[in-house]
Amino acid sequence: MRPKIAVLIITKNNQDTIGKTLESVKDFDEIVVVDSKSKDKTLEKSRNKSKIKIFRKEFNDIGKQRLYGLKQIKADWVLILDSDEVVSKELKKEIVKLLNGYIVKEKAFEIPYQNFFLGKPVNYGGENYKMVRLFRRDALEIKPSIVHNKLIVKHGKVARLKGKILHYSYRSLGQTYKKFTDYALKMAKIKAKNGEKSSLKKIFLYPVHMFWARFVKDKGYKDGMFRIPLDIGFAYMEFLTYFLLMLKTR
C-alpha cells in the first residue's frame, strides 16, 4: 500500500495566495491548515476546498504552529508549505512517483525553490536555495523561532528532489516592504533578547554590504535591473533592524 502524504500549511491573512497553494496540492491524501486567527477571507477560501482540516491557533512563532499542525496529521509523509508557495507540476509528479515505489530509504528530501519578484523569476543573489520540505513524520525535529524555524532530520538519509516549489513571496512593492518591516521588527527583538548591541557602523554599513552581497557578489544583476528594488529592500531591512535594536538597547 502506498504511504499517504499530508500537506501542512500555516496561514494568517493570506486570502490573495491561499487559493493557488491549495489547488496545487488538492490531489494529496490529507491537507492540514493551521490558521493564526486570520481576519480576512483566508478561512473562507480554505473551506471551499475538499479534504482540508482547519485548526485555529493564536500565533506565537512559526515553529510552534508547525509543531501543533504535525500533531494533527496521521499520514506517514509530510510536505510543509507556506501559504504563498505552490507545488509545481513537476514536483507533484516526482513526489507521487517516489512514494508509489512504496519502499523509500530516505527519511527527508530537500526541495529547490523558484522565487518570484513582481511576477518575474529571480534565480541569483540569494534566491536560489533549497530546504527540507518533504519528510517522514517521525524523522523530523522543529526548532521554534519567531521568524524562520529550523527543520532538523533526527536520523536517516536526506536526498534532493528536482521539481521546484514556486514561491510568490514578493508580489508587489508595498507587500514586499511591509514584509521586510515585519521581519526587521522581529529580528530586532530577537537580537535584543540575545544581548546583541547595535552601532552606527551596523546601521549604515551593514545595509550597503547587504545590497552589494546580493546584487553584485552573488550575481543578482544577472536577473536584470528590475530586481534592484528587491535588494534595496533587503538593505532597508538590515538598516531598520539595527536602528530598532539601538533604540531597544541604548
BAKE-626399 format. One line per field, with one value per residue (C-alpha): residue number from 0; residue in one letter; x, y, z. Coordinates in Angstrom, 3 decimals, m for minus. Layout:
BEGIN
seq	(NUM_...)
type	(A_...)
east	(X_...)
north	(Y_...)
up	(Z_...)
//
This chain:
BEGIN
seq	(0_1_2_3_4_5_6_7_8_9_10_11_12_13_14_15_16_17_18_19_20_21_22_23_24_25_26_27_28_29_30_31_32_33_34_35_36_37_38_39_40_41_42_43_44_45_46_47_48_49_50_51_52_53_54_55_56_57_58_59_60_61_62_63_64_65_66_67_68_69_70_71_72_73_74_75_76_77_78_79_80_81_82_83_84_85_86_87_88_89_90_91_92_93_94_95_96_97_98_99_100_101_102_103_104_105_106_107_108_109_110_111_112_113_114_115_116_117_118_119_120_121_122_123_124_125_126_127_128_129_130_131_132_133_134_135_136_137_138_139_140_141_142_143_144_145_146_147_148_149_150_151_152_153_154_155_156_157_158_159_160_161_162_163_164_165_166_167_168_169_170_171_172_173_174_175_176_177_178_179_180_181_182_183_184_185_186_187_188_189_190_191_192_193_194_195_196_197_198_199_200_201_202_203_204_205_206_207_208_209_210_211_212_213_214_215_216_217_218_219_220_221_222_223_224_225_226_227_228_229_230_231_232_233_234_235_236_237_238_239_240_241_242_243_244_245_246_247_248_249)
type	(M_R_P_K_I_A_V_L_I_I_T_K_N_N_Q_D_T_I_G_K_T_L_E_S_V_K_D_F_D_E_I_V_V_V_D_S_K_S_K_D_K_T_L_E_K_S_R_N_K_S_K_I_K_I_F_R_K_E_F_N_D_I_G_K_Q_R_L_Y_G_L_K_Q_I_K_A_D_W_V_L_I_L_D_S_D_E_V_V_S_K_E_L_K_K_E_I_V_K_L_L_N_G_Y_I_V_K_E_K_A_F_E_I_P_Y_Q_N_F_F_L_G_K_P_V_N_Y_G_G_E_N_Y_K_M_V_R_L_F_R_R_D_A_L_E_I_K_P_S_I_V_H_N_K_L_I_V_K_H_G_K_V_A_R_L_K_G_K_I_L_H_Y_S_Y_R_S_L_G_Q_T_Y_K_K_F_T_D_Y_A_L_K_M_A_K_I_K_A_K_N_G_E_K_S_S_L_K_K_I_F_L_Y_P_V_H_M_F_W_A_R_F_V_K_D_K_G_Y_K_D_G_M_F_R_I_P_L_D_I_G_F_A_Y_M_E_F_L_T_Y_F_L_L_M_L_K_T_R)
east	(0.000_1.366_2.268_m0.047_1.095_m0.143_0.382_0.820_0.153_0.325_m1.859_m2.504_m4.358_m3.332_m6.513_m4.566_m2.399_m4.005_m6.244_m3.330_m1.471_m4.392_m5.159_m1.607_m1.883_m5.520_m4.549_m2.612_m4.212_m4.503_m4.337_m3.982_m4.267_m3.290_m4.730_m3.287_m6.598_m6.879_m9.115_m9.526_m11.119_m8.363_m10.599_m13.494_m11.289_m9.824_m13.219_m14.252_m11.716_m12.254_m10.064_m8.969_m8.819_m8.680_m7.364_m7.179_m4.366_m3.030_0.354_3.422_6.082_6.130_7.878_5.229_2.471_4.068_4.614_0.941_m0.017_2.146_0.232_m2.986_m1.534_m1.969_m0.080_3.440_4.886_4.504_5.051_5.384_4.318_3.867_0.655_2.426_4.012_2.796_3.843_4.934_3.507_6.989_7.408_3.978_4.728_8.118_6.664_3.890_6.325_8.734_6.187_4.491_7.707_6.485_9.925_11.775_15.132_15.473_13.861_13.637_14.049_15.340_13.290_14.657_12.788_11.851_11.278_9.378_9.620_6.708_5.715_9.149_11.501_14.680_17.487_20.531_21.515_20.351_17.140_18.371_18.128_16.683_15.143_13.932_10.206_9.221_9.899_8.706_6.647_8.686_12.092_11.941_12.553_11.441_13.313_10.831_11.745_9.924_10.990_12.385_12.334_14.882_13.846_16.274_16.283_16.900_18.061_18.356_19.439_18.405_18.141_17.237_14.329_14.472_10.960_10.519_8.325_7.136_7.438_5.448_6.927_7.403_4.128_4.135_6.441_4.033_3.595_7.344_8.401_5.741_7.216_10.720_9.437_7.779_10.982_13.058_10.767_11.059_14.814_15.487_13.502_15.491_18.857_17.959_16.878_20.202_22.162_23.427_24.259_23.845_26.208_26.436_28.614_25.927_23.170_24.870_27.454_25.604_22.824_25.392_27.111_23.763_22.941_26.461_26.437_23.097_23.252_26.990_28.801_26.010_25.273_21.748_22.375_22.055_18.296_18.040_17.739_14.103_15.264_17.151_14.152_14.238_17.872_17.333_14.525_16.928_19.278_16.340_15.502_19.103_19.072_15.744_16.770_19.864_18.195_15.410_17.966_19.787_16.519_15.836_19.288_20.605)
north	(0.000_3.412_5.577_8.542_12.147_15.054_18.743_21.166_24.863_27.742_30.743_34.255_36.763_35.068_35.440_36.533_33.406_30.515_29.507_28.693_26.920_24.627_23.988_22.762_20.069_19.018_15.520_14.621_12.469_14.913_18.708_20.383_24.164_25.842_29.338_32.019_33.833_35.370_38.428_38.372_35.734_33.128_30.694_31.212_30.316_27.344_25.902_25.898_23.131_19.435_17.184_20.112_20.052_23.545_24.334_27.799_28.709_32.061_32.760_32.568_31.586_29.616_26.639_26.189_26.491_23.726_21.504_21.893_21.076_17.940_16.577_16.719_14.669_10.912_10.342_8.875_11.578_15.341_18.178_21.589_24.675_28.354_29.966_31.838_28.676_26.465_22.890_22.792_20.100_18.610_18.371_16.813_14.103_13.471_13.041_10.729_8.621_8.449_7.241_4.931_2.934_2.056_1.495_4.793_4.579_8.318_9.996_13.501_15.434_18.906_20.787_23.661_26.965_29.157_32.624_35.421_39.204_41.185_38.097_37.562_34.694_35.531_32.979_34.709_36.880_34.642_33.491_30.093_27.975_24.629_23.459_20.264_20.270_16.609_14.150_11.167_12.466_10.567_11.686_15.437_17.885_21.520_24.254_27.061_30.617_33.921_34.339_31.233_27.901_25.164_21.693_19.068_15.488_13.382_10.251_8.762_9.935_13.243_13.328_16.077_16.375_18.170_19.617_23.070_24.900_28.136_30.901_34.106_35.945_39.358_40.122_43.937_46.649_47.549_43.942_43.268_46.257_45.519_42.008_43.468_45.850_42.992_40.927_43.842_44.283_40.582_40.372_43.420_41.750_38.506_40.294_42.371_39.226_37.583_40.534_41.879_45.592_47.946_50.659_53.362_51.008_48.322_50.819_52.420_49.945_46.633_47.738_48.745_45.394_43.588_45.230_44.613_40.963_40.189_42.256_42.133_39.334_36.755_37.991_39.247_41.564_38.517_38.514_42.052_45.595_45.009_43.307_46.357_47.365_43.859_44.143_47.704_46.201_43.754_46.673_48.607_45.602_45.480_49.211_49.074_46.008_47.680_51.072_49.484_47.430_50.639_52.114_48.956_48.668_52.186)
up	(0.000_m0.968_2.039_2.460_2.052_4.151_3.417_6.310_5.676_8.180_7.327_8.561_6.371_3.127_1.089_m2.010_m2.224_m0.337_m3.260_m5.594_m2.791_m2.007_m5.669_m6.238_m3.519_m3.880_m5.075_m1.928_0.770_3.653_3.961_7.353_7.650_10.917_10.769_13.027_13.596_10.114_9.824_6.029_3.764_4.192_6.073_3.692_0.721_2.564_3.473_m0.182_m0.836_m0.084_2.111_4.275_8.058_9.540_13.027_14.557_16.923_18.127_16.534_18.777_16.290_13.045_14.641_17.325_14.718_12.647_15.680_16.523_12.937_12.861_15.859_13.808_10.929_10.515_7.239_7.198_4.950_5.337_2.875_4.529_2.573_3.308_2.136_m0.690_m2.114_m4.951_m5.760_m9.398_m11.676_m11.999_m8.225_m7.732_m10.319_m8.730_m5.231_m6.410_m8.433_m5.500_m2.964_m5.445_m5.154_m1.641_m0.096_0.328_2.086_2.613_5.606_4.131_0.907_0.126_m2.451_m4.571_m4.686_m7.627_m6.254_m7.984_m7.649_m9.100_m11.063_m12.636_m11.709_m9.767_m9.781_m8.307_m5.359_m2.534_m4.202_m5.486_m2.337_m1.275_2.006_3.654_2.987_2.472_5.284_7.282_10.172_12.775_11.438_11.936_14.753_14.540_16.409_17.168_16.144_15.763_12.117_10.391_12.173_11.534_10.390_11.689_10.399_13.519_11.711_8.253_4.819_3.223_m0.576_m3.056_m5.467_m8.824_m9.009_m7.503_m5.051_m6.684_m4.099_m4.632_m1.680_m3.339_m5.087_m5.004_m3.696_m0.906_0.230_m0.066_2.019_4.618_4.888_5.345_8.015_9.911_9.699_10.974_13.986_14.818_14.212_16.397_19.169_18.819_18.759_21.824_23.669_22.759_24.127_20.805_20.567_17.637_16.414_13.766_11.736_11.761_10.996_7.978_6.643_7.019_4.628_1.985_2.345_2.118_m1.211_m2.568_m1.460_m3.101_m6.283_m7.058_m5.190_m5.583_m9.122_m8.619_m11.572_m13.856_m13.194_m14.575_m13.293_m12.317_m9.106_m7.747_m5.550_m4.051_m2.980_m1.763_0.314_1.949_2.682_4.171_6.377_7.600_8.361_10.206_12.224_13.691_14.074_16.126_18.050_19.027_20.303_22.338_23.924_24.381)
//
